[in-house]
Amino acid sequence: YRRPGSLYVSGHETPLLSDEGVTQGDNSAMGLYASSMMPLLTNLMLQSDDNIYKFLKQIWYADDAAAGGKLEDMARWWSMLCKHGPTYGCHPKASKSWIIVKPQYLDKAKSLFPDLNVTDIGRKYLGSFIGTEEGKEKFVEDKIEEWSKDIEELSKIASREPQVAYAAYIYGLSKRWNYVCRTTPHISHLLKKLEYKIMEVFIPALLDRVFSCTDTCRRIFALPAREGGLSIYDISESCDGEYQNSCRMTERLTEAIYNQDSEYYDDMDALYQIKSDISTERVAFYKEKRQELYETLSDLEKLQLDLAAEKGASSWLTALPLKSYGFLLNKQEFSDAICLRYNLKLKNTATSCACGEMNTINHSLICKKGGYVSFRHNSLCKVTAELLTPLCKDVVLE
């Protein structure tokens, strides 16, 4: 604590400085917070002159404190926290603290907590919401507006760098609403607006096509990559299940918080088993979705989906676009790869082949007059020559 902590980023000489005691991004940050807060929590328990903790439940996440119970007990807890907190480096701020009450207790809460913010609607808490149904819907709708703007910005990037935009969506942006789905119940009907934005804005930009995504295409793209899809899931279909899975994973922790169990520990074997069961159920869920879709497809579409679901067929799609490893595809390469995956018409190609046949993807790859057979042969020759040059002498291309 004598000077700001330093966070070093790969490729940069100048570190980022942190004045908060724990460097942002440090894996041990949560453990350090928990260790430093335990003496204060113990003191709060000992300083209680009556058994208010029989009914009052408190929970700390890093340095964010929360408690629930009767208003009189809450007032005494807040008073003790303000009195003893500064001794341990915790300085509660009334202007940033909120009391959430039922409407009939609003006036009483305002009289007991004159310096705190009081609401009977609800308030955001740790990325989710606590309060009324109306407040929850307003919270989710505001989030959807924010995410919709992010999708529009990402769609602009997709028009230039589709693979980068796809990776940013899969490994970054989509995780934002996944978290809200796991912590906020009964919001599937609200996420339809977000699904519409994904279907009508992001997917066409990603495929570099001006078209209205059909229901069949959307159902294919909503499958996992290993099942022949693009892993662009329809979150409105899975959000309720994600919430139930989250409840299953945190059931013992929830009970420990409610019972104020100071000796709780994670049963890792049980958690691993629950996690394994959830993964198995999720795989079965998407296999069932795939089978339902499969029965509605034509023979050619079935074959295309089977080929896309073969082992290793999606490795290029799920790989991070790392330029140093040669995994980065430019706009045309990514667009052509998607077209080949789903038998879509390639852009900027002739309608008819030089032989007089329709210039489909399959025909262009087998027709000796079209030129693609020679291109493919020459490409393999060049790659082989590049690999042999550092090892062999007199490598020549004919």
Disulfide bonds with the S-S distance in Angstrom:
none
